[in-house]
Amino acid sequence: MRAPRLSVFASCDGLLVRDAGSIGYTMSLFLVENSLSGSVATFAKLAVLLASTVGAMLAAVIMKTRYRPAKGQ
């Protein structure tokens, strides 16, 4: 008899992925603030914000298409 395989994400429902994304976003802004200045820093912050927005929209589309409720619900 084989032991059941447990997934790290089985009970988390994407919690780890969300937290990793939040940490990455915050660290990106922190590094930009500490390493760049002037218009380059502003452009880099806007690029981080734009990339995060596109990523959130893409994730919303994927979740909407992947997790559709069954017919009759």
C-alpha positions as semicolon CSV with decimal commas, in nm:
position;residue;x (nm);y (nm);z (nm)
1;M;0,000;0,000;0,000
2;R;0,135;0,341;-0,100
3;A;0,125;0,646;0,119
4;P;-0,079;0,936;-0,019
5;R;0,122;1,212;-0,181
6;L;0,076;1,545;-0,015
7;S;0,116;1,867;-0,202
8;V;0,256;2,178;-0,040
9;F;-0,026;2,380;-0,197
10;A;-0,306;2,136;-0,108
11;S;-0,415;2,328;0,201
12;C;-0,277;2,671;0,113
13;D;-0,492;2,762;-0,191
14;G;-0,221;2,979;-0,339
15;L;-0,136;3,152;-0,013
16;L;0,236;3,093;-0,061
17;V;0,225;3,222;-0,419
18;R;0,042;3,538;-0,312
19;D;0,284;3,602;-0,028
20;A;0,586;3,550;-0,253
21;G;0,441;3,798;-0,501
22;S;0,382;4,054;-0,227
23;I;0,736;4,019;-0,100
24;G;0,876;4,047;-0,453
25;Y;0,676;4,362;-0,523
26;T;0,784;4,527;-0,199
27;M;1,149;4,433;-0,249
28;S;1,144;4,569;-0,604
29;L;1,027;4,908;-0,482
30;F;1,275;4,900;-0,192
31;L;1,569;4,825;-0,423
32;V;1,464;5,093;-0,671
33;E;1,436;5,348;-0,390
34;N;1,781;5,266;-0,254
35;S;1,976;5,222;-0,576
36;L;1,833;5,471;-0,825
37;S;1,750;5,840;-0,822
38;G;1,577;6,100;-1,032
39;S;1,376;6,018;-1,340
40;V;1,531;5,671;-1,365
41;A;1,384;5,580;-1,026
42;T;1,043;5,715;-1,126
43;F;1,050;5,515;-1,449
44;A;1,155;5,199;-1,263
45;K;0,874;5,241;-1,007
46;L;0,621;5,285;-1,287
47;A;0,758;4,974;-1,459
48;V;0,715;4,771;-1,137
49;L;0,360;4,902;-1,096
50;L;0,273;4,826;-1,458
51;A;0,420;4,475;-1,440
52;S;0,228;4,404;-1,119
53;T;-0,097;4,530;-1,272
54;V;-0,052;4,317;-1,584
55;G;0,032;4,016;-1,367
56;A;-0,278;4,065;-1,153
57;M;-0,500;4,098;-1,460
58;L;-0,348;3,787;-1,616
59;A;-0,395;3,592;-1,291
60;A;-0,760;3,704;-1,274
61;V;-0,823;3,583;-1,631
62;I;-0,654;3,249;-1,563
63;M;-0,847;3,195;-1,240
64;K;-1,177;3,291;-1,404
65;T;-1,127;3,041;-1,687
66;R;-0,978;2,764;-1,474
67;Y;-1,215;2,769;-1,177
68;R;-1,558;2,790;-1,334
69;P;-1,841;2,648;-1,127
70;A;-2,004;2,329;-1,250
71;K;-2,327;2,364;-1,445
72;G;-2,632;2,395;-1,224
73;Q;-2,452;2,568;-0,937
